Amino acid sequence: MVVALYALSLLAGALFLHPYVSYPLSLRLFAKRPVRADSANEPRPSASLLFSAYNEERALPAKLDNLEAIKRLYPDLEILAYSDMSTDGTLALLESRPDLLMVVPATERAGKATGMRRMVAQAKGEICIFTDANVLLAPDSVAPLLEYFHNPEIGGVSGTLHYINNGDGATAQVGGLYWRLEEKIKALESRCGSMMGADGAIFATRRALYPQVPSHLLDDMIASMSVLLHDKRLISAPDVIAYERNTTDPVDEFRRKRRIACRSYASYRHLWPQLARHFSLADRYKFVSHKLLRWMGAPLALVCAGSLSAALWLDGRPGLLGALWGAVALVALGAMLRLRPCVMLMEIAAAIWAAFLGVVDAWRGRTYQTWSPAKSRD
């Protein structure tokens, strides 16, 4: 019994750590699949840049300046924006720049997925570039982004996102650390095939591949993963750069993580019958490692801690058991005293718990169709 409990604790702990430690290491063992530079001398494909906004009047002045800089470099770039019935000055700011972009009007609050679907229907570019209202793109990133699509194997391209305020507290610092690891994992997945989904901050797909996305699901996840349904690759582009501010309030971040996990899990559940027919064995390994085990991080951690505690008790080692939970109590106390290492550990634990609660929300049928920008990111 004791041996079985120790083994269960070891297994649960290994599965908990796998997405962050052994999974990225294992990806280095896969055969490389370089992206061929086919027809690089041909003209770049036409493109449309699309973004949705809700109550983004604080972020839009910088966004519009950024779009103007991009437009100077790529005057043929079509830009479309959708305001999801904003209650501040968002729509007025967008409509003030008809020289720069076209506003797709909303008649009711319907969410980002609806806005993206309506913009794609009106877009004229062969390539749709998706971004967010609070994200700034490096103006010279559009050229390399479009050049990847010279290769007919490529159906989608994800840019590289950099958070610019990692020093603004423990929440932003933990979020930045997590995202840097995420970008490295995506690059490793891309190196040997396809990524397991793109982030909505910056990615692009061929317009012909854009799917019908239900309004309550995660549009960037479904749009990017649907590329694989057409036997195309979804790759990471280190030379396509975007910048964003992270949230600094732990409550904002917890709600955001929970909402994203709910929509992400529900989106994969929606896509899975189709993905299962197209996924290779390597893709299934990536999906389980990158997505499923992360969603199950909280129960795996609880099984690990619970089985180890039971094993130590039954094994007659109360001293070690006390030391284990004493260390947990000290971390919690340190977090209450605002000691940075302890606060960061608690932030990590909160993020893992939020992700699992999001999955539970999806199981219970809860949906997050609309959204509000986090005030703490400004």
Buried (B, 14 or more C-beta within 10 A) or exposed (E): EBEEBBEBBBBBBEBBBBBBEEBBEBBEEBEEBEBEEEEEEEEBBBBBBBBBBBBBBBBBEEBBEBBBBBBEEBEEBBBBBBBBBBEBBBBEBBEEBEEBBBBBEBEEEBBBBBBBBBBBEEBEBBBBBBBBBBBBBBBBBBEBBBBBBBBEBBBBBBBBBBBEBBEBBBBBBBBBBBBBBBBEBBBBBBBBBBBBBBBBBBBBBBBEBBBEBBBBBBBBBBBBBBBBBBEBBBBBBEBBBBBBBBBBBBEBBBBBBBBBBBBBBBBBEBBEEBBEEEBEEBBEBBBBBBBBBBBBBBEBBBBBBBBBBBBBBEBEBEEBBEEBEEEEEEBBEBBEEEBEEBBBBBBBBBBBBBBBBBBBBBEEEBBBBBBEBBEBBE
